[in-house]
């Protein structure tokens, strides 16, 4: 039977980032009490005014310190794990770290645990990121069998580092290389992921112990994505679609540099693609109808146009 989140204490691990900000707003709108745990909780300070007095608590915490985790989850009715990284000891953060959280959540008496993983999580995958995500899923389900695993595709939103990155490049570079132009994505609106998480939290008896693949309503290639972002930004860079051999060579030769635009790890993930399969239930099984990226681009990317929001007035 579905449960009301009003008054429930939901602990969001890694909640100071992009997904955490959007999830927090959805949880608060449902009356949940929110404990946001992050290595840098000051980044979540903007969430405080969104709740009522005492409804939002910010704590500093690190999943790689198992001895400190139980106190972070004390009294939790539900736990959402958003912790992730592309660098450092991936297994300590996303593998063993996820298992530590699940064990502590079980001991704390939490009724629901949501593990936010990623499409492509694979214990035998070519990318260390995908292997660490798979290890985290296994560790969570071993410690908390009733947990729900959500595997979202690449996420987009008004404050993301995905669409905005491409728009910024299109606005500043006359020539823009496109790595892996045929690689496929199924972009998911971050607010739709927040709805899916809340649906899983509200009905752990139905959704617990299951793994879901969450994608948006359309599949796009990297090349198409760049063209659509450029069009919505009203920019016309020359898009040079690089063959896979050139992309692979570029990642090998320059990927080790600081701030490299494409590392070997990123190339492996890009090459693998990021779309849902028919093997697992999707987002609609959680009662969420995903929204298409095209509904938002023209509105969000106005700031990247020449003259910004005054562009139409200047053209007139």
C-alpha positions as CSV (number, residue, x, y, z in Angstrom):
1,X,0.0,0.0,0.0
2,X,1.3,3.4,-1.0
3,X,2.5,5.6,1.9
4,X,2.3,9.4,2.3
5,X,5.7,11.0,2.6
6,X,4.4,13.9,4.7
7,X,6.4,14.0,7.9
8,X,8.7,11.2,6.9
9,X,12.4,11.7,7.2
10,X,14.1,11.1,3.9
11,X,17.9,11.1,3.9
12,X,19.4,12.1,0.5
13,X,23.0,11.1,0.2
14,X,25.0,13.3,-2.2
15,X,22.0,15.6,-2.3
16,X,23.9,18.9,-2.9
17,X,24.3,18.3,-6.6
18,X,22.2,18.7,-9.7
19,X,19.7,15.8,-9.1
20,X,19.6,16.5,-5.4
21,X,18.4,20.1,-5.8
22,X,15.5,19.0,-8.0
23,X,14.6,16.0,-5.9
24,X,14.6,18.1,-2.7
25,X,12.0,20.4,-4.2
26,X,9.8,17.5,-5.1
27,X,10.2,15.9,-1.6
28,X,9.5,19.1,0.2
29,X,6.4,19.7,-1.9
30,X,5.1,16.4,-0.6
31,X,5.7,17.3,3.0
32,X,8.7,15.1,3.7
33,X,11.4,16.1,6.2
34,X,14.7,16.3,4.4
35,X,18.2,15.5,5.6
36,X,20.8,16.3,2.8
37,X,24.2,14.7,3.3
38,X,27.2,15.8,1.3
39,X,30.9,16.2,1.6
40,X,30.2,19.9,0.8
41,X,26.8,20.6,2.4
42,X,27.2,24.4,2.0
43,X,26.4,23.8,-1.7
44,X,22.9,22.9,-0.6
45,X,22.3,26.0,1.4
46,X,19.8,27.3,-1.1
47,X,17.5,24.4,-0.2
48,X,17.0,25.7,3.4
49,X,14.5,28.5,2.5
50,X,12.4,26.0,0.4
51,X,11.2,24.2,3.5
52,X,9.4,25.2,6.6
53,X,11.3,25.8,9.9
54,X,13.3,22.6,10.7
55,X,12.1,20.8,7.6
56,X,15.6,20.8,5.9
57,X,18.7,19.6,7.6
58,X,22.2,19.8,6.1
59,X,25.0,17.4,7.2
60,X,28.5,16.8,6.2
61,X,29.2,13.1,5.4
62,X,31.4,10.8,3.4
63,X,30.4,7.3,2.3
64,X,34.1,6.2,2.3
65,X,34.1,6.5,6.1
66,X,31.9,3.5,7.2
67,X,32.2,4.3,10.9
68,X,30.5,7.7,10.4
69,X,27.6,6.5,8.2
70,X,25.2,5.1,10.9
71,X,24.8,8.5,12.6
72,X,24.0,10.1,9.3
73,X,21.0,7.8,8.7
74,X,19.8,7.7,12.3
75,X,16.0,7.9,12.4
76,X,15.6,7.7,8.6
77,X,12.3,6.5,7.2
78,X,13.8,6.3,3.7
79,X,17.2,6.8,2.0
80,X,18.1,7.9,-1.5
81,X,21.6,7.4,-2.7
82,X,22.8,9.9,-5.3
83,X,26.5,9.6,-4.6
84,X,28.6,9.3,-7.7
85,X,31.9,10.3,-9.1
86,X,34.0,9.9,-12.3
87,X,37.4,10.1,-10.5
88,X,39.3,8.7,-7.6
89,X,38.5,5.3,-6.0
90,X,35.2,4.6,-7.9
91,X,34.5,1.3,-6.0
92,X,35.0,3.0,-2.6
93,X,32.4,5.6,-3.5
94,X,29.9,3.9,-5.7
95,X,30.6,0.2,-5.0
96,X,31.5,-0.5,-1.3
97,X,30.2,2.9,-0.3
98,X,26.7,2.1,-1.6
99,X,26.7,-1.2,0.3
100,X,27.7,0.6,3.5
101,X,24.8,3.0,3.1
102,X,22.3,0.1,2.5
103,X,23.6,-1.8,5.6
104,X,23.2,1.3,7.7
105,X,19.7,2.1,6.3
106,X,18.6,-1.4,7.1
107,X,20.0,-1.2,10.7
108,X,18.2,2.2,11.1
109,X,14.9,0.7,10.2
110,X,14.4,2.6,7.0
111,X,11.4,1.3,5.0
112,X,12.7,2.3,1.6
113,X,16.1,2.6,-0.1
114,X,16.6,4.0,-3.6
115,X,19.8,3.4,-5.4
116,X,20.3,5.8,-8.3
117,X,22.6,4.0,-10.7
118,X,23.0,4.5,-14.4
119,X,22.0,2.9,-17.7
120,X,24.9,0.7,-18.8
121,X,25.9,-0.5,-15.3
122,X,27.7,-3.7,-16.0
123,X,30.0,-5.8,-13.9
124,X,31.8,-6.9,-17.1
125,X,31.6,-3.5,-18.9
126,X,34.6,-1.8,-20.6
127,X,34.4,1.3,-18.4
128,X,35.4,1.4,-14.7
129,X,32.4,3.7,-14.0
130,X,29.9,1.1,-15.3
131,X,31.6,-1.7,-13.3
132,X,31.5,0.4,-10.1
133,X,27.8,1.2,-10.6
134,X,27.1,-2.5,-11.1
135,X,29.0,-3.3,-7.9
136,X,27.0,-0.7,-6.0
137,X,23.7,-2.2,-7.2
138,X,24.8,-5.7,-6.1
139,X,26.0,-4.5,-2.7
140,X,22.8,-2.5,-2.1
141,X,20.5,-5.4,-2.9
142,X,22.6,-7.8,-0.8
143,X,22.3,-5.6,2.2
144,X,18.8,-4.2,1.6
145,X,16.8,-6.8,-0.6
146,X,13.8,-4.5,-0.8
147,X,15.8,-1.6,-2.3
148,X,14.8,-0.1,-5.6
149,X,17.5,0.4,-8.3
150,X,16.9,3.2,-10.8
151,X,19.1,3.4,-13.9
152,X,18.5,6.8,-15.6
153,X,19.9,7.8,-19.0
154,X,21.8,11.1,-19.3
155,X,19.9,13.8,-17.5
156,X,18.9,17.3,-18.7
157,X,17.5,20.4,-16.9
158,X,17.8,24.2,-16.9
159,X,20.9,24.0,-14.6
160,X,22.6,20.9,-16.0
161,X,26.2,20.4,-17.1
162,X,25.0,18.6,-20.3
163,X,22.9,20.7,-22.5
164,X,24.4,23.9,-21.1
165,X,27.9,22.7,-21.9
166,X,27.1,22.1,-25.6
167,X,25.2,25.4,-25.8
168,X,28.2,27.2,-24.3
169,X,30.6,25.6,-26.8
170,X,28.3,26.4,-29.8
171,X,28.1,30.0,-28.7
172,X,31.9,30.4,-28.3
173,X,33.5,28.2,-31.0
174,X,33.2,28.7,-34.8
175,X,34.1,25.1,-35.3
176,X,32.9,22.4,-33.0
177,X,34.2,18.8,-33.1
178,X,31.5,16.2,-32.4
179,X,32.9,13.0,-30.7
180,X,31.0,9.8,-31.3
181,X,28.3,11.5,-33.5
182,X,26.3,8.2,-33.9
183,X,26.3,7.4,-30.2
184,X,22.7,7.2,-28.9
185,X,21.2,8.8,-25.8
186,X,17.7,8.9,-24.4
187,X,17.8,12.1,-22.4
188,X,15.6,12.2,-19.3
189,X,14.3,15.4,-17.7
190,X,15.7,15.7,-14.2
191,X,12.3,16.5,-12.7
192,X,10.9,13.3,-14.2
193,X,13.7,11.4,-12.4
194,X,12.6,13.2,-9.2
195,X,9.0,12.0,-9.7
196,X,10.2,8.4,-10.3
197,X,12.2,8.5,-7.1
198,X,9.2,9.7,-5.1
199,X,7.0,7.1,-6.7
200,X,9.4,4.4,-5.6
201,X,9.6,5.9,-2.1
202,X,5.9,6.0,-1.7
203,X,5.3,2.4,-2.6
204,X,8.3,0.2,-1.6
205,X,6.1,-2.8,-1.3
206,X,5.4,-2.7,-5.1
207,X,8.6,-1.3,-6.4
208,X,11.1,-2.6,-3.9
209,X,13.6,-5.3,-5.1
210,X,13.2,-4.2,-8.7
211,X,15.5,-2.5,-11.2
212,X,14.2,0.1,-13.6
213,X,15.7,1.7,-16.7
214,X,14.6,5.3,-17.0
215,X,14.8,7.1,-20.3
216,X,13.1,10.0,-22.0
217,X,10.5,9.7,-24.8
218,X,13.0,10.0,-27.6
219,X,16.4,8.6,-28.7
220,X,18.9,11.1,-30.2
221,X,22.4,10.8,-31.5
222,X,25.3,12.9,-30.3
223,X,25.3,14.6,-33.7
224,X,21.6,15.4,-33.6
225,X,21.9,16.6,-30.1
226,X,24.6,19.2,-31.1
227,X,22.5,20.3,-34.0
228,X,19.4,20.8,-31.9
229,X,21.2,22.7,-29.2
230,X,22.9,25.0,-31.8
231,X,19.5,25.7,-33.4
232,X,17.8,26.5,-30.1
233,X,20.7,28.8,-29.3
234,X,20.5,30.4,-32.7
235,X,24.1,29.7,-33.3
236,X,25.7,28.3,-36.4
237,X,29.1,26.7,-35.6
238,X,30.6,24.3,-38.1
239,X,30.0,20.8,-36.6
240,X,32.7,18.4,-37.5
241,X,31.5,14.9,-36.9
242,X,34.6,12.8,-36.1
243,X,34.8,9.1,-37.0
244,X,35.2,6.7,-34.1
245,X,38.8,6.0,-34.9
246,X,39.6,9.7,-34.6
247,X,37.6,10.1,-31.4
248,X,39.4,7.0,-29.8
249,X,42.8,8.3,-30.8
250,X,42.1,11.8,-29.4
251,X,40.9,10.3,-26.1
252,X,44.1,8.1,-25.9
253,X,46.5,10.9,-26.7
254,X,45.0,13.7,-24.7
255,X,42.6,12.1,-22.2
256,X,45.3,12.0,-19.4
257,X,45.6,15.8,-19.5
258,X,43.8,18.0,-16.8
259,X,40.5,19.2,-18.1
260,X,40.7,17.0,-21.2
261,X,37.5,17.3,-23.2
262,X,37.4,13.5,-23.7
263,X,39.0,10.8,-21.6
264,X,39.4,7.1,-22.4
265,X,36.7,6.4,-19.7
266,X,34.3,8.9,-21.2
267,X,34.9,7.5,-24.7
268,X,34.1,4.0,-23.5
269,X,30.8,5.2,-22.0
270,X,30.0,7.3,-25.0
271,X,30.7,4.4,-27.4
272,X,28.5,2.0,-25.4
273,X,25.5,4.3,-25.8
274,X,22.8,5.3,-23.2
275,X,19.4,4.0,-24.1
276,X,16.9,1.7,-22.4
277,X,16.3,-1.9,-23.2
278,X,13.3,-4.2,-23.1
279,X,14.8,-6.3,-20.4
280,X,13.7,-4.2,-17.5
281,X,10.7,-2.1,-16.6
282,X,10.8,1.6,-17.6
283,X,9.7,4.9,-16.1
284,X,6.1,4.5,-17.0
285,X,6.0,1.5,-14.7
286,X,6.5,4.0,-11.9
287,X,3.5,6.1,-13.1
288,X,5.6,8.8,-14.7
289,X,5.2,10.0,-18.3
290,X,8.6,11.5,-19.4
291,X,8.7,14.9,-21.1
292,X,10.7,15.5,-24.3
293,X,13.8,17.7,-24.4
294,X,12.2,19.6,-27.3
295,X,9.6,21.1,-24.9
296,X,12.3,23.1,-23.1
297,X,15.3,23.9,-25.4
298,X,13.9,27.1,-27.0
299,X,13.1,28.6,-23.6
300,X,16.2,27.5,-21.7
301,X,18.8,28.4,-24.2
302,X,17.7,31.9,-24.9
303,X,20.7,33.1,-22.7
304,X,23.1,31.6,-25.2
305,X,21.8,33.6,-28.2
306,X,23.5,36.7,-29.4
307,X,21.9,39.5,-27.4
308,X,20.2,36.9,-25.1
309,X,16.6,37.6,-24.3
310,X,16.7,40.8,-26.4
311,X,17.5,38.8,-29.5
312,X,14.0,39.0,-31.0
313,X,13.9,42.7,-30.4
314,X,17.3,43.3,-32.0
315,X,16.2,41.2,-35.1
316,X,13.0,43.2,-35.4
